[in-house]
Amino acid sequence: MKLNLKKISITLFALTALSFSANAISSSDASLLLKKAEDATAFYGTDFTASYEIAQQKPGEGRSVTNATIYRRDDESKWTILITAPLKDKGKGYLQTDNSIWFYDPADHRFTFSSSKDKFQGTNANTADFAPQLYNQNYNIESFEEVSLGKFQCVLFTLKAKSKSVDYPTIKLWVTKNDGLTRKKEDFSLSGQKLRTTVIPSYQKVSGNGKDYHIPVSMVIQDNLKGKKINGQMSYEKTTVSISNATLAKQDNAVYTKPYLELMSGK
């Protein structure tokens, strides 16, 4: 009996395509995953407090470290950042309340208006990096595809901003399919130039309010515009944000006020 190899090849191709389409993520599932990724960056129904180490690495210039305590009450869109080290910056702080961000400098006892787009203490991190990431709320999904990112099986989203009020008009986001956690993010300008790359290799679990929350152990933010060649290779500025001592304990309402920053700056 003769085998029709052409028909067999077509059949196998069809079965492979059918199998792929059956396992591929749907548009509705992609939307749900993006919403899950957004929710994973917020702490609704509870306060969040943690110690942050923000280490800035400039090629050829060494490493500088800033330590801070961050308090968040995401239900009310409030957060407070109190810098604890180095000594020259101790007592400085940031406050978001009433949809405004303020920077406090104890040297002149003055609050000045800041922005979510402003760099945190001259690092590659923005103040917005310490707040909930509103992927689903502020962006539309332009495209999505299933990809591998190292050991992670992810959905790669290309997101376009819904308005001009966001920090970046286009972002690419790698989200793991099984848990909805962000593993990598690339920020782009309106012209399509890559501005920053953020990677989050691992998370830690903190339980509270009857729920498990996943918090980055650390995240690395690379500025794709700032760098220099060292020994013939391009090296970019990087900021590593490490998070420890996380707690979901309720904080006093006063923590999210200007008088609190003024009081703590003298300690």
C-alpha positions in Angstrom: 0.0 0.0 0.0 1.4 3.4 -1.0 1.5 6.2 1.6 0.4 9.6 0.5 3.2 11.6 2.3 1.7 14.9 1.1 -1.6 14.2 2.8 0.1 13.0 6.0 2.2 16.1 6.2 -0.8 18.4 5.7 -2.7 16.4 8.4 0.1 16.6 10.9 0.4 20.4 10.2 -3.3 20.8 10.8 -3.2 18.8 14.1 -0.2 20.8 15.3 -2.0 24.1 14.5 -5.1 22.9 16.2 -3.2 21.9 19.3 -1.4 25.3 19.4 -4.7 27.2 19.0 -6.3 25.1 21.7 -3.5 26.0 24.2 -3.0 29.6 23.1 -4.3 32.3 25.4 -7.5 34.0 24.3 -8.2 37.8 24.3 -10.5 37.5 27.3 -7.9 35.5 29.2 -5.2 38.0 28.3 -7.3 40.8 29.6 -7.9 39.0 32.9 -4.2 38.2 33.2 -3.3 41.9 32.7 -5.8 42.9 35.4 -4.3 40.3 37.7 -0.8 41.7 37.1 -2.1 45.2 38.0 -3.8 43.9 41.2 -0.6 42.1 42.2 1.1 45.5 42.5 -1.4 46.9 45.0 -2.3 46.3 48.6 -6.0 47.0 48.9 -7.8 46.5 52.2 -4.6 46.9 54.2 -1.6 49.1 54.8 1.9 48.1 53.6 5.2 49.0 55.2 8.7 47.9 54.2 12.4 48.8 54.2 13.9 49.7 50.9 17.5 49.7 49.8 18.0 51.7 46.6 21.4 51.1 45.1 22.6 53.2 42.2 25.3 51.9 39.9 26.9 54.4 37.4 29.5 52.9 35.0 32.9 53.8 36.1 31.7 55.8 39.1 30.9 53.2 41.7 27.8 52.5 43.8 25.8 54.7 46.0 23.0 53.5 48.4 19.9 55.1 49.8 17.8 53.5 52.5 14.2 54.4 53.1 11.0 53.2 54.9 7.9 53.2 52.7 4.4 53.3 53.9 1.4 52.7 51.6 -2.4 52.9 51.9 -3.4 52.0 48.4 -7.2 52.2 49.1 -6.8 56.0 49.5 -3.9 56.5 47.0 -1.6 57.6 49.8 2.0 56.8 50.4 4.9 58.2 52.5 8.7 57.7 51.9 11.0 58.5 54.7 14.7 58.4 53.9 16.8 56.9 56.7 20.3 56.9 55.1 22.9 58.1 54.1 23.3 60.7 56.8 23.3 63.7 54.4 19.8 62.7 53.2 18.3 61.4 56.4 15.0 63.0 57.2 14.1 63.8 53.6 10.9 62.4 52.4 8.0 62.2 49.9 4.3 62.2 50.5 1.4 61.5 48.1 -2.0 62.6 49.3 -5.0 64.3 47.6 -3.6 63.3 44.2 -0.4 65.4 44.8 3.2 64.4 45.5 5.3 66.5 47.8 9.0 66.4 48.6 10.2 67.5 52.0 13.7 68.7 52.8 14.5 69.3 56.5 17.4 71.6 55.6 15.0 74.4 54.8 11.8 72.9 56.3 10.0 73.2 53.0 7.6 71.1 51.0 8.0 71.4 47.2 5.7 69.9 44.6 7.0 66.8 42.9 5.7 64.4 40.2 5.4 60.7 39.6 7.8 61.1 36.7 10.5 62.6 38.8 13.6 60.5 39.6 13.9 59.3 43.1 17.0 60.9 44.7 18.9 61.0 41.4 18.5 57.3 40.7 17.0 55.5 37.7 13.8 54.8 39.7 10.8 57.1 39.5 8.6 57.9 42.5 5.8 56.1 40.6 7.8 52.8 40.8 6.9 52.6 44.5 3.2 52.8 43.9 0.6 50.5 42.3 1.1 50.0 38.6 -2.1 50.7 36.7 -1.5 48.6 33.6 -5.1 47.7 33.0 -6.5 51.1 34.0 -4.2 53.3 32.0 -3.4 51.2 29.0 -5.0 49.4 26.1 -3.7 46.0 24.9 -2.2 46.5 21.4 -1.0 42.9 21.1 -0.1 39.9 23.2 1.8 36.6 22.6 3.0 33.7 24.6 6.8 33.6 25.1 9.5 32.1 27.3 11.5 34.4 29.5 14.3 32.2 30.9 12.5 29.6 33.0 9.2 31.5 33.0 6.3 30.9 30.7 4.9 34.4 30.1 2.5 36.5 28.1 4.2 39.4 26.5 1.9 42.4 26.3 2.4 45.5 24.2 0.4 48.3 25.8 -0.6 51.7 24.5 -1.5 54.6 26.9 -5.2 55.7 27.0 -4.2 59.3 27.7 -1.1 61.6 27.9 -1.1 61.6 31.6 0.9 58.4 32.0 4.7 58.3 32.5 5.3 56.2 29.3 3.1 56.1 26.2 4.1 52.5 25.3 5.2 49.7 27.5 6.0 46.0 27.0 5.2 43.8 29.8 6.2 40.1 30.5 3.7 38.5 32.9 3.9 34.9 34.1 0.8 32.9 33.1 0.5 30.8 36.2 0.6 33.6 38.8 0.0 37.0 37.0 3.3 38.5 38.3 5.3 41.0 36.3 8.8 39.7 35.4 10.0 42.3 33.0 9.0 45.7 31.7 10.3 48.0 29.0 9.3 51.6 28.8 9.2 53.5 25.5 8.9 57.1 24.3 6.2 58.3 21.9 8.8 57.9 19.0 9.4 54.2 20.0 12.8 54.7 21.7 13.4 52.3 24.6 13.9 54.4 27.7 14.1 51.9 30.6 14.2 48.2 31.3 13.0 46.7 34.6 13.4 43.1 35.6 11.9 41.4 38.7 13.6 37.9 39.1 11.9 36.8 42.3 9.1 37.5 44.7 8.5 37.0 48.5 5.1 36.2 50.0 3.5 38.2 52.8 0.2 37.2 54.3 -2.4 39.4 55.8 -6.0 40.5 55.7 -6.9 36.9 54.8 -4.9 37.1 51.6 -1.4 36.3 50.2 0.5 39.2 48.6 3.6 38.8 46.4 6.3 41.5 46.8 9.5 41.7 44.8 12.6 40.6 46.6 14.4 43.1 44.3 14.0 44.8 41.0 16.6 46.1 38.7 15.9 49.2 36.7 18.2 50.0 33.7 18.3 53.4 32.1 18.7 52.7 28.4 19.7 56.3 27.6 22.5 56.7 30.2 25.7 54.7 29.8 29.2 54.6 28.6 31.6 52.2 26.9 34.0 50.5 29.3 36.6 48.2 27.8 34.8 48.3 24.5 31.4 47.3 25.9 28.4 49.5 26.5 27.4 49.6 30.2 24.2 51.4 31.4 23.2 53.0 34.6 21.3 50.6 36.9 19.3 51.0 40.1 18.6 47.9 42.2 15.7 48.2 44.6 15.7 45.6 47.4 12.7 45.2 49.7 12.8 43.6 53.2 10.9 43.7 56.6 7.5 43.9 54.8 4.5 44.1 57.0 0.8 44.6 56.4 0.0 46.1 59.8 -2.4 49.1 60.0 -0.6 52.4 60.4 -1.8 55.5 62.2 -3.6 58.0 59.9 -0.9 60.6 60.8 1.8 58.6 58.9 0.3 59.9 55.7 0.5 63.6 56.5 3.0 66.5 56.2 3.4 66.9 60.0 4.6 63.3 60.2 7.5 63.9 57.8 8.4 67.1 59.7 8.3 65.2 63.0 10.4 62.3 61.8 13.0 64.4 60.1 14.3 65.5 63.5 14.9 61.9 64.8 
